[in-house]
Amino acid sequence: MIEFDKNHSMTWTEMMSAYQIFRAKLFDWTHESDQVKQKDLLQELGSWESRDLHRRMLVVDFLRSTEMWDKKSLLLVQKELTAIALYEQDEVAAYARMALSKFKGQPERLAIADEVLYLAAVETEKANPDPVVFHNGCLLLYDLRCEAEFSQYTDCYGNLIEQAYGLDKKDLEDMKVTLSAGP
């Protein structure tokens, strides 16, 4: 372990020691089998609807902020993260979107986009669809840069998106133009 100068505060030294231990434990966990990783992640994410908000935020922030993830770990819980990105409260949904944004490959992003379209269709079947779900789906498709799916989604659910937080038709058109312009 790296030692720090005695001139540092005790808090700094303890924080850096804890960080080094965390990185080592994370490295160990990423080398577990896919079944172990999936079980651990699903245990936390699979029942996200009934979890304590702070615990949900901790777990999803962990997925978002950790750069040591092998993408296979995130693929194991891609559907659960997509549902959280659509249905969860603002901060947790944003963290889930950021975790899903780690996927750079088009096949993974298109699979997430398909799941978003599916979940939106399911939501429209409800007596009172939640507009926030459609707004969150719009943001996720935009973040993933899925141009065709974003266009289809906003054309279909534009009114529901606007009801949530006020993204109007002009805003959605501006977002489409930005996506079509490329990275």
Backbone as a chain_set.jsonl record, in Angstrom:
{"seq": "MIEFDKNHSMTWTEMMSAYQIFRAKLFDWTHESDQVKQKDLLQELGSWESRDLHRRMLVVDFLRSTEMWDKKSLLLVQKELTAIALYEQDEVAAYARMALSKFKGQPERLAIADEVLYLAAVETEKANPDPVVFHNGCLLLYDLRCEAEFSQYTDCYGNLIEQAYGLDKKDLEDMKVTLSAGP", "coords": {"N": [[0.831, -1.164, 0.0], [0.419, 2.273, -0.669], [2.165, 4.7, 1.101], [1.516, 7.743, 2.883], [2.679, 11.073, 3.404], [3.6, 12.192, 6.658], [2.854, 14.743, 7.238], [0.39, 15.168, 6.198], [-3.104, 15.503, 6.968], [-4.847, 13.526, 9.451], [-7.313, 12.703, 8.564], [-7.048, 12.817, 5.755], [-5.089, 10.826, 5.348], [-6.438, 8.534, 6.317], [-8.596, 8.497, 4.537], [-7.311, 8.086, 2.037], [-6.177, 5.596, 2.518], [-8.472, 4.021, 2.866], [-9.52, 4.32, 0.295], [-7.608, 3.002, -1.256], [-7.934, 0.403, -0.303], [-10.59, -0.012, -1.074], [-10.312, 0.075, -3.923], [-8.756, -2.22, -4.317], [-10.494, -4.222, -3.377], [-12.602, -3.884, -5.179], [-11.314, -4.552, -7.553], [-10.835, -7.267, -6.991], [-13.511, -8.149, -6.914], [-14.365, -7.713, -9.54], [-13.186, -9.771, -10.807], [-14.592, -11.976, -10.134], [-16.801, -14.726, -10.939], [-19.151, -14.547, -13.699], [-21.678, -15.369, -12.871], [-21.655, -14.924, -10.094], [-21.273, -12.146, -10.011], [-23.592, -11.304, -11.353], [-25.582, -12.272, -9.626], [-25.031, -10.787, -7.275], [-25.425, -8.127, -8.216], [-28.079, -8.243, -9.183], [-29.406, -8.797, -6.856], [-29.369, -6.358, -5.587], [-30.355, -4.569, -7.573], [-32.539, -5.809, -8.724], [-34.786, -5.649, -7.146], [-35.461, -2.982, -6.991], [-37.674, -1.311, -6.699], [-38.665, -1.402, -4.103], [-36.718, -0.475, -2.416], [-34.711, 1.378, -0.081], [-34.186, 4.8, -0.622], [-31.627, 6.005, -0.344], [-29.942, 3.802, -0.341], [-30.44, 2.735, -2.9], [-29.472, 4.866, -4.426], [-26.785, 4.826, -3.682], [-25.918, 2.317, -4.709], [-26.444, 2.563, -7.499], [-24.949, 4.843, -8.085], [-22.461, 3.814, -7.557], [-22.253, 1.986, -9.681], [-22.212, 3.805, -11.783], [-19.976, 5.457, -11.33], [-17.655, 3.997, -11.178], [-14.765, 3.189, -12.766], [-13.513, 0.821, -13.249], [-15.151, -1.158, -14.151], [-15.817, -4.055, -15.978], [-17.398, -4.246, -19.04], [-19.049, -6.382, -19.305], [-20.122, -6.959, -16.813], [-21.968, -4.883, -16.44], [-23.628, -5.453, -18.584], [-24.903, -7.708, -17.652], [-26.918, -6.763, -16.032], [-28.351, -5.021, -17.547], [-31.074, -4.674, -18.365], [-32.368, -4.208, -15.924], [-31.066, -1.857, -15.089], [-31.915, -0.177, -17.142], [-34.666, -0.051, -16.655], [-34.592, 1.225, -14.161], [-33.488, 3.649, -14.96], [-35.639, 4.715, -16.302], [-37.914, 4.618, -14.575], [-37.222, 5.46, -12.007], [-36.583, 7.883, -9.348], [-35.373, 11.271, -9.882], [-32.429, 11.728, -9.348], [-31.405, 9.114, -8.994], [-32.249, 7.915, -11.367], [-30.765, 9.444, -13.164], [-28.143, 8.655, -12.498], [-28.296, 5.982, -13.269], [-28.679, 6.31, -16.021], [-26.187, 7.406, -16.649], [-24.527, 5.252, -16.038], [-25.398, 3.413, -17.971], [-24.594, 4.806, -20.188], [-21.971, 4.197, -20.424], [-21.7, 2.163, -22.192], [-20.296, 1.788, -25.251], [-20.491, 0.493, -27.635], [-22.499, 0.012, -30.539], [-24.366, -2.198, -30.771], [-25.012, -2.816, -28.06], [-26.093, -0.395, -27.199], [-28.297, -0.187, -28.908], [-29.786, -2.345, -28.027], [-30.513, -1.452, -25.503], [-32.023, 0.757, -26.278], [-34.14, -0.549, -27.563], [-35.282, -1.765, -25.349], [-36.125, 0.497, -23.94], [-38.091, 1.476, -25.697], [-39.877, -0.658, -25.526], [-40.583, -0.613, -22.743], [-41.793, 1.881, -22.631], [-44.002, 1.464, -24.272], [-45.36, -0.396, -22.695], [-45.926, 1.239, -20.508], [-47.759, 3.033, -21.627], [-50.006, 1.491, -21.728], [-51.133, 1.607, -19.253], [-53.685, 2.972, -17.1], [-53.241, 5.609, -16.208], [-50.658, 6.842, -17.521], [-47.318, 7.569, -16.501], [-45.859, 10.603, -17.043], [-43.192, 11.236, -16.482], [-41.732, 8.935, -16.887], [-41.612, 8.821, -19.671], [-40.231, 11.151, -20.247], [-37.758, 10.558, -18.998], [-37.031, 8.359, -20.576], [-36.676, 9.631, -23.023], [-34.432, 11.233, -22.445], [-32.548, 9.218, -21.933], [-32.342, 7.862, -24.424], [-31.348, 9.979, -25.912], [-28.897, 10.473, -24.58], [-27.604, 8.089, -25.208], [-27.27, 8.402, -27.849], [-28.894, 7.349, -29.879], [-30.122, 7.827, -32.67], [-32.251, 7.228, -34.612], [-34.09, 5.785, -33.032], [-34.567, 7.659, -31.038], [-35.843, 9.669, -32.501], [-38.148, 8.289, -33.381], [-39.286, 7.721, -30.893], [-39.732, 10.271, -29.735], [-41.492, 11.334, -31.589], [-43.67, 9.69, -31.21], [-44.258, 9.889, -28.429], [-44.196, 12.563, -27.718], [-46.066, 14.417, -26.581], [-46.494, 13.348, -24.011], [-43.903, 13.522, -23.001], [-43.558, 16.272, -22.898], [-45.432, 16.913, -20.918], [-44.19, 16.122, -18.59], [-41.695, 17.573, -17.763], [-41.66, 19.796, -19.331], [-40.253, 19.797, -21.81], [-40.618, 20.946, -24.903], [-41.995, 20.735, -28.278], [-40.194, 22.169, -29.897], [-37.826, 22.007, -28.386], [-37.4, 19.236, -28.506], [-37.053, 18.924, -31.262], [-34.693, 20.399, -31.58], [-32.975, 18.737, -30.154], [-33.038, 16.484, -31.804], [-31.791, 17.519, -34.084], [-29.253, 18.014, -33.071], [-28.443, 15.379, -32.528], [-28.417, 14.33, -35.129], [-26.356, 15.763, -36.205], [-24.118, 14.535, -35.339], [-21.268, 13.315, -33.34]], "CA": [[0.0, 0.0, 0.0], [1.168, 3.527, -0.744], [2.171, 5.466, 2.342], [1.439, 9.178, 2.683], [3.515, 11.893, 4.269], [3.076, 12.435, 8.005], [2.356, 16.113, 7.303], [-1.031, 15.167, 5.826], [-4.021, 15.349, 8.099], [-5.253, 12.158, 9.74], [-8.464, 12.424, 7.709], [-6.529, 12.53, 4.422], [-4.417, 9.533, 5.388], [-7.47, 7.5, 6.439], [-9.367, 8.476, 3.29], [-6.5, 7.461, 0.991], [-6.046, 4.176, 2.86], [-9.763, 3.404, 2.556], [-9.654, 4.305, -1.152], [-6.76, 1.925, -1.769], [-8.596, -0.855, 0.042], [-11.75, -0.101, -1.964], [-9.869, -0.29, -5.275], [-8.317, -3.618, -4.299], [-11.697, -5.057, -3.248], [-13.317, -3.793, -6.446], [-10.545, -5.362, -8.497], [-11.147, -8.67, -6.668], [-14.896, -8.452, -7.274], [-14.512, -7.761, -10.993], [-12.658, -11.043, -11.274], [-15.525, -13.051, -9.775], [-17.487, -15.288, -12.104], [-20.325, -13.788, -14.136], [-22.828, -15.756, -12.057], [-21.542, -14.246, -8.803], [-21.512, -10.723, -10.242], [-25.0, -11.115, -11.684], [-26.351, -12.495, -8.397], [-24.827, -9.626, -6.407], [-26.06, -6.941, -8.789], [-29.531, -8.422, -9.229], [-29.9, -8.722, -5.485], [-29.58, -4.939, -5.302], [-31.11, -3.855, -8.6], [-33.738, -6.533, -9.118], [-35.929, -5.249, -6.318], [-35.232, -1.553, -6.797], [-38.885, -0.567, -6.379], [-38.946, -1.382, -2.672], [-35.48, -0.171, -1.705], [-34.447, 2.673, 0.53], [-33.666, 5.721, -1.636], [-30.186, 6.212, -0.182], [-29.259, 2.57, -0.75], [-30.532, 2.681, -4.358], [-28.564, 5.869, -4.968], [-25.428, 4.342, -3.444], [-25.597, 1.227, -5.632], [-26.415, 3.043, -8.874], [-23.787, 5.729, -8.179], [-21.317, 2.897, -7.62], [-22.18, 1.496, -11.058], [-21.92, 4.925, -12.659], [-18.714, 6.151, -11.102], [-16.493, 3.114, -11.111], [-14.179, 2.997, -14.092], [-12.917, -0.504, -13.389], [-16.137, -2.134, -14.601], [-15.791, -4.648, -17.298], [-18.731, -3.988, -19.581], [-19.842, -7.599, -19.143], [-20.865, -6.843, -15.548], [-23.122, -4.02, -16.68], [-24.538, -6.159, -19.492], [-25.669, -8.687, -16.87], [-28.063, -6.094, -15.406], [-28.739, -3.953, -18.463], [-32.526, -4.447, -18.324], [-32.704, -3.597, -14.633], [-30.593, -0.471, -15.126], [-32.784, 0.57, -18.06], [-35.917, 0.207, -15.927], [-34.294, 2.236, -13.144], [-33.288, 4.911, -15.676], [-36.942, 5.241, -16.708], [-38.938, 4.674, -13.536], [-36.729, 5.906, -10.705], [-36.534, 9.314, -9.063], [-34.436, 12.025, -10.71], [-30.998, 11.493, -9.168], [-31.093, 7.711, -9.224], [-32.425, 7.707, -12.804], [-29.616, 10.067, -13.834], [-26.989, 7.778, -12.289], [-28.489, 4.798, -14.107], [-28.399, 6.736, -17.399], [-24.735, 7.56, -16.787], [-23.947, 3.904, -16.069], [-25.708, 2.842, -19.284], [-23.833, 5.556, -21.192], [-20.638, 3.608, -20.529], [-21.678, 1.292, -23.36], [-19.891, 2.535, -26.442], [-20.832, -0.293, -28.816], [-23.839, 0.221, -31.06], [-25.307, -3.279, -30.447], [-25.479, -2.669, -26.682], [-26.941, 0.801, -27.142], [-29.559, -0.497, -29.583], [-30.545, -3.24, -27.138], [-31.09, -0.583, -24.471], [-33.065, 1.541, -26.948], [-35.293, -1.447, -27.741], [-35.902, -1.929, -24.027], [-36.805, 1.764, -23.656], [-39.318, 1.494, -26.508], [-40.773, -1.663, -24.944], [-41.098, -0.127, -21.461], [-42.706, 2.998, -22.917], [-45.255, 0.872, -24.766], [-46.027, -0.972, -21.523], [-46.42, 2.348, -19.692], [-48.949, 3.62, -22.266], [-51.138, 0.593, -21.469], [-51.684, 1.924, -17.934], [-54.779, 3.945, -17.096], [-52.623, 6.933, -16.081], [-49.21, 6.725, -17.733], [-46.5, 8.57, -15.815], [-45.075, 11.363, -18.032], [-41.768, 11.247, -16.114], [-41.134, 7.765, -17.535], [-41.346, 9.174, -21.068], [-39.152, 12.142, -20.209], [-36.518, 9.839, -18.706], [-36.703, 7.571, -21.762], [-36.174, 10.59, -24.008], [-33.063, 11.594, -22.053], [-31.674, 8.055, -22.085], [-32.08, 7.669, -25.851], [-30.486, 11.092, -26.32], [-27.555, 10.221, -24.034], [-27.022, 6.949, -25.92], [-27.102, 8.83, -29.239], [-29.656, 6.453, -30.754], [-30.84, 8.842, -33.438], [-33.516, 6.751, -35.189], [-34.978, 5.428, -31.934], [-34.946, 8.912, -30.395], [-36.818, 10.317, -33.367], [-39.382, 7.503, -33.283], [-39.795, 7.866, -29.525], [-40.259, 11.625, -29.511], [-42.677, 11.497, -32.44], [-44.77, 8.914, -30.623], [-44.571, 10.246, -27.04], [-43.867, 13.968, -27.51], [-47.004, 15.07, -25.65], [-46.226, 12.865, -22.65], [-42.605, 14.074, -22.593], [-43.796, 17.675, -22.564], [-46.187, 16.979, -19.66], [-43.346, 15.835, -17.433], [-40.833, 18.679, -17.343], [-41.748, 20.932, -20.229], [-39.535, 19.768, -23.081], [-41.654, 21.099, -25.923], [-41.661, 20.241, -29.616], [-38.982, 22.849, -30.361], [-36.696, 21.395, -27.673], [-37.189, 17.895, -29.054], [-36.486, 19.105, -32.602], [-33.298, 20.802, -31.385], [-32.244, 17.537, -29.747], [-32.903, 15.658, -33.017], [-30.783, 18.158, -34.937], [-27.966, 17.76, -32.433], [-28.098, 13.972, -32.757], [-28.123, 14.106, -36.54], [-25.089, 16.428, -36.516], [-23.021, 13.643, -34.979], [-20.558, 13.601, -32.087]], "C": [[0.891, 1.247, 0.0], [1.048, 4.256, 0.587], [2.149, 6.955, 2.014], [2.251, 9.895, 3.744], [2.824, 12.143, 5.611], [2.517, 13.847, 8.165], [0.898, 16.223, 6.871], [-1.883, 15.032, 7.08], [-4.38, 13.875, 8.266], [-6.422, 11.761, 8.829], [-8.009, 12.058, 6.306], [-5.91, 11.137, 4.378], [-5.428, 8.4, 5.469], [-8.278, 7.376, 5.151], [-8.579, 7.775, 2.184], [-6.293, 5.97, 1.266], [-7.336, 3.432, 2.517], [-9.953, 3.298, 1.043], [-8.817, 3.181, -1.761], [-7.37, 0.558, -1.481], [-9.806, -1.071, -0.863], [-11.336, -0.556, -3.355], [-9.43, -1.749, -5.339], [-9.519, -4.553, -4.22], [-12.504, -5.042, -4.55], [-12.624, -4.632, -7.511], [-10.825, -6.846, -8.261], [-12.543, -9.038, -7.141], [-15.068, -8.552, -8.79], [-13.964, -9.06, -11.578], [-13.484, -12.241, -10.79], [-16.174, -13.581, -11.049], [-18.701, -14.429, -12.458], [-21.55, -14.112, -13.291], [-22.817, -15.041, -10.707], [-21.848, -12.76, -8.974], [-22.988, -10.463, -10.519], [-25.868, -11.277, -10.44], [-26.248, -11.287, -7.474], [-25.575, -8.403, -6.926], [-27.583, -7.066, -8.819], [-30.148, -8.362, -7.837], [-30.191, -7.266, -5.11], [-30.515, -4.27, -6.297], [-32.433, -4.512, -8.95], [-34.97, -6.137, -8.331], [-35.869, -3.757, -6.017], [-36.475, -0.796, -6.384], [-39.112, -0.428, -4.872], [-37.722, -1.045, -1.822], [-35.502, 1.219, -1.081], [-33.757, 3.568, -0.504], [-32.153, 5.875, -1.538], [-29.4, 4.983, -0.613], [-29.281, 2.445, -2.273], [-29.53, 3.652, -4.972], [-27.114, 5.415, -4.808], [-25.031, 3.289, -4.477], [-25.496, 1.737, -7.063], [-25.264, 4.022, -9.08], [-22.513, 4.906, -8.281], [-21.153, 2.386, -9.052], [-21.753, 2.599, -12.026], [-20.474, 5.386, -12.537], [-17.479, 5.265, -11.148], [-15.979, 2.811, -12.504], [-13.597, 1.603, -14.294], [-13.901, -1.55, -13.913], [-15.734, -2.737, -15.927], [-17.226, -4.539, -17.804], [-19.64, -5.202, -19.433], [-20.666, -7.549, -17.862], [-22.112, -5.993, -15.735], [-24.124, -4.68, -17.624], [-25.422, -7.149, -18.741], [-26.932, -8.073, -16.272], [-28.565, -4.923, -16.258], [-30.236, -3.656, -18.398], [-32.944, -3.775, -17.025], [-32.262, -2.139, -14.591], [-31.455, 0.396, -16.044], [-34.105, 0.907, -17.37], [-35.704, 1.283, -14.862], [-34.144, 3.603, -13.81], [-34.612, 5.534, -16.097], [-37.859, 5.52, -15.526], [-38.511, 5.315, -12.227], [-36.76, 7.424, -10.585], [-35.333, 9.952, -9.76], [-32.968, 11.635, -10.549], [-30.608, 10.063, -9.472], [-31.219, 7.392, -10.709], [-31.234, 8.284, -13.578], [-28.367, 9.21, -13.675], [-27.099, 6.528, -13.155], [-28.223, 5.138, -15.575], [-26.891, 6.854, -17.625], [-24.047, 6.198, -16.834], [-24.177, 3.277, -17.44], [-24.933, 3.552, -20.392], [-22.409, 5.042, -21.338], [-20.538, 2.663, -21.719], [-21.365, 2.125, -24.588], [-20.295, 1.806, -27.72], [-22.28, -0.091, -29.24], [-24.789, -0.932, -30.732], [-25.87, -3.167, -29.018], [-26.435, -1.486, -26.565], [-28.292, 0.545, -27.808], [-30.418, -1.446, -28.751], [-31.215, -2.435, -26.025], [-32.232, 0.238, -25.078], [-34.319, 0.699, -27.168], [-36.033, -1.64, -26.424], [-36.667, -0.67, -23.63], [-38.129, 1.819, -24.419], [-40.346, 0.502, -25.958], [-41.405, -1.148, -23.645], [-42.055, 1.05, -21.647], [-44.044, 2.472, -23.42], [-46.049, 0.261, -23.624], [-46.645, 0.138, -20.671], [-47.675, 2.967, -20.305], [-50.187, 2.763, -22.059], [-51.821, 0.908, -20.136], [-52.778, 2.98, -18.058], [-54.246, 5.379, -17.033], [-51.115, 6.813, -16.274], [-48.461, 7.886, -17.079], [-45.636, 9.31, -16.837], [-43.58, 11.372, -17.735], [-41.042, 10.068, -16.768], [-40.749, 8.112, -18.977], [-40.242, 10.225, -21.18], [-37.813, 11.451, -19.972], [-36.071, 8.989, -19.893], [-36.118, 8.444, -22.86], [-34.719, 10.938, -23.699], [-32.094, 10.434, -22.246], [-31.344, 7.827, -23.557], [-31.169, 8.768, -26.397], [-29.051, 10.856, -25.847], [-26.842, 9.095, -24.786], [-26.775, 7.253, -27.396], [-27.716, 7.85, -30.227], [-30.616, 7.313, -31.575], [-32.203, 8.368, -33.944], [-34.532, 6.444, -34.097], [-35.469, 6.674, -31.201], [-36.034, 9.61, -31.199], [-38.175, 9.617, -33.297], [-40.061, 7.735, -31.943], [-40.436, 9.237, -29.32], [-41.474, 11.906, -30.393], [-43.895, 10.83, -31.808], [-45.217, 9.46, -29.264], [-44.297, 11.719, -26.711], [-44.77, 14.673, -26.515], [-46.757, 14.643, -24.209], [-44.892, 13.401, -22.124], [-42.785, 15.521, -22.141], [-44.529, 17.828, -21.239], [-45.292, 16.829, -18.446], [-42.585, 17.067, -16.964], [-40.762, 19.806, -18.346], [-40.858, 20.931, -21.438], [-40.599, 19.85, -24.172], [-41.15, 20.606, -27.284], [-40.384, 20.884, -30.158], [-37.736, 22.256, -29.689], [-36.368, 20.027, -28.253], [-36.601, 17.97, -30.464], [-35.021, 19.515, -32.513], [-32.437, 19.596, -30.994], [-32.035, 16.616, -30.954], [-31.816, 16.216, -33.921], [-29.388, 17.894, -34.363], [-27.517, 16.316, -32.658], [-27.706, 13.728, -34.213], [-26.784, 14.746, -36.953], [-23.892, 15.553, -36.167], [-22.304, 14.078, -33.731], [-19.781, 14.857, -32.072]], "O": [[1.969, 1.261, 0.593], [-0.048, 4.407, 1.127], [2.695, 7.381, 0.996], [2.473, 9.377, 4.838], [1.603, 12.286, 5.673], [1.788, 14.121, 9.118], [0.24, 17.23, 7.133], [-1.439, 14.517, 8.106], [-4.234, 13.079, 7.338], [-6.503, 10.618, 8.379], [-8.516, 11.102, 5.72], [-6.185, 10.361, 3.462], [-5.291, 7.403, 4.76], [-8.605, 6.268, 4.726], [-9.139, 6.947, 1.466], [-6.24, 5.171, 0.33], [-7.297, 2.343, 1.944], [-10.486, 2.301, 0.556], [-9.268, 2.49, -2.675], [-7.323, -0.338, -2.324], [-10.026, -2.175, -1.361], [-11.94, -1.473, -3.911], [-9.71, -2.437, -6.321], [-9.562, -5.566, -4.917], [-13.028, -6.074, -4.969], [-13.278, -5.339, -8.278], [-11.03, -7.6, -9.213], [-12.746, -10.113, -7.706], [-15.835, -9.387, -9.271], [-14.255, -9.398, -12.725], [-13.106, -13.389, -11.018], [-16.099, -12.952, -12.105], [-19.211, -13.682, -11.623], [-22.37, -13.234, -13.023], [-23.863, -14.601, -10.231], [-22.591, -12.18, -8.182], [-23.568, -9.518, -9.985], [-26.796, -10.496, -10.228], [-27.256, -10.815, -6.949], [-26.272, -7.725, -6.171], [-28.293, -6.107, -8.517], [-31.286, -7.923, -7.673], [-31.153, -6.985, -4.395], [-31.378, -3.485, -5.904], [-33.352, -3.843, -9.423], [-36.091, -6.283, -8.821], [-36.191, -3.328, -4.909], [-36.363, 0.268, -5.775], [-39.69, 0.562, -4.422], [-37.712, -1.315, -0.62], [-36.233, 2.107, -1.52], [-32.836, 3.121, -1.188], [-31.469, 5.875, -2.561], [-28.316, 5.104, -1.185], [-28.269, 2.092, -2.879], [-28.824, 3.309, -5.921], [-26.304, 5.605, -5.716], [-23.945, 3.355, -5.053], [-24.557, 1.381, -7.774], [-24.657, 4.032, -10.151], [-21.592, 5.268, -9.013], [-20.04, 2.355, -9.576], [-21.015, 2.344, -12.978], [-19.824, 5.672, -13.543], [-16.358, 5.774, -11.155], [-16.693, 2.236, -13.325], [-13.226, 1.25, -15.413], [-13.526, -2.707, -14.099], [-15.361, -2.036, -16.868], [-18.167, -4.731, -17.034], [-20.864, -5.067, -19.435], [-21.792, -8.046, -17.831], [-23.187, -6.34, -15.246], [-25.332, -4.49, -17.481], [-26.558, -7.401, -19.143], [-27.91, -8.781, -16.03], [-29.131, -3.961, -15.74], [-30.625, -2.488, -18.377], [-33.781, -2.872, -17.031], [-33.001, -1.28, -14.109], [-31.695, 1.567, -15.752], [-34.603, 2.026, -17.491], [-36.552, 2.158, -14.687], [-34.622, 4.605, -13.28], [-34.703, 6.754, -16.235], [-38.515, 6.561, -15.487], [-39.362, 5.679, -11.416], [-36.935, 8.145, -11.566], [-34.401, 9.263, -10.174], [-32.327, 11.248, -11.526], [-29.598, 9.817, -10.132], [-30.383, 6.673, -11.256], [-30.756, 7.674, -14.535], [-27.605, 9.056, -14.629], [-26.103, 6.068, -13.713], [-27.611, 4.348, -16.294], [-26.383, 6.449, -18.67], [-23.091, 6.011, -17.587], [-23.265, 2.678, -18.011], [-24.649, 2.951, -21.428], [-21.712, 5.416, -22.281], [-19.442, 2.385, -22.206], [-22.095, 3.06, -24.918], [-20.426, 2.429, -28.773], [-23.179, -0.029, -28.401], [-25.952, -0.663, -30.43], [-27.059, -3.397, -28.796], [-27.468, -1.578, -25.902], [-29.32, 1.014, -27.319], [-31.645, -1.354, -28.774], [-32.355, -2.711, -25.653], [-33.286, 0.392, -24.46], [-35.434, 1.184, -26.979], [-37.264, -1.674, -26.392], [-37.747, -0.762, -23.045], [-39.164, 2.169, -23.851], [-41.542, 0.792, -25.93], [-42.62, -1.236, -23.468], [-43.02, 1.192, -20.896], [-45.099, 2.979, -23.037], [-47.273, 0.382, -23.583], [-47.76, -0.009, -20.17], [-48.569, 3.386, -19.571], [-51.307, 3.255, -22.198], [-52.967, 0.515, -19.92], [-52.792, 3.774, -18.999], [-54.75, 6.26, -17.73], [-50.373, 6.694, -15.299], [-48.915, 9.03, -17.104], [-44.758, 8.696, -17.444], [-42.776, 11.504, -18.658], [-39.88, 10.187, -17.155], [-39.675, 7.731, -19.442], [-39.423, 10.185, -22.099], [-36.839, 11.731, -20.671], [-34.879, 8.904, -20.186], [-35.176, 8.046, -23.545], [-33.874, 10.937, -24.594], [-30.956, 10.634, -22.669], [-30.18, 7.619, -23.9], [-30.319, 8.508, -27.248], [-28.103, 11.017, -26.617], [-25.626, 9.14, -24.977], [-26.15, 6.465, -28.106], [-27.138, 7.559, -31.274], [-31.777, 7.495, -31.207], [-33.207, 9.044, -33.724], [-35.703, 6.8, -34.22], [-36.628, 6.749, -30.792], [-37.024, 10.083, -30.642], [-39.215, 10.264, -33.17], [-41.275, 7.924, -31.878], [-41.545, 9.344, -28.797], [-42.382, 12.634, -29.99], [-45.008, 11.352, -31.871], [-46.413, 9.494, -28.973], [-44.179, 12.075, -25.538], [-44.291, 15.448, -25.688], [-46.803, 15.466, -23.295], [-44.766, 13.7, -20.936], [-42.231, 15.937, -21.124], [-44.272, 18.782, -20.504], [-45.604, 17.357, -17.379], [-42.823, 17.549, -15.857], [-39.905, 20.682, -18.237], [-40.704, 21.978, -22.067], [-41.39, 18.922, -24.342], [-40.023, 20.125, -27.409], [-39.581, 20.214, -30.807], [-36.719, 22.031, -30.345], [-35.201, 19.697, -28.466], [-35.742, 17.163, -30.82], [-34.194, 19.032, -33.287], [-31.303, 19.46, -31.455], [-30.961, 16.032, -31.105], [-31.009, 15.461, -34.463], [-28.456, 17.584, -35.106], [-26.347, 16.063, -32.945], [-26.757, 12.993, -34.486], [-26.162, 14.323, -37.927], [-22.781, 15.795, -36.641], [-22.665, 15.083, -33.118], [-19.152, 15.181, -31.065]]}, "num_chains": 1, "name": "protein.A"}
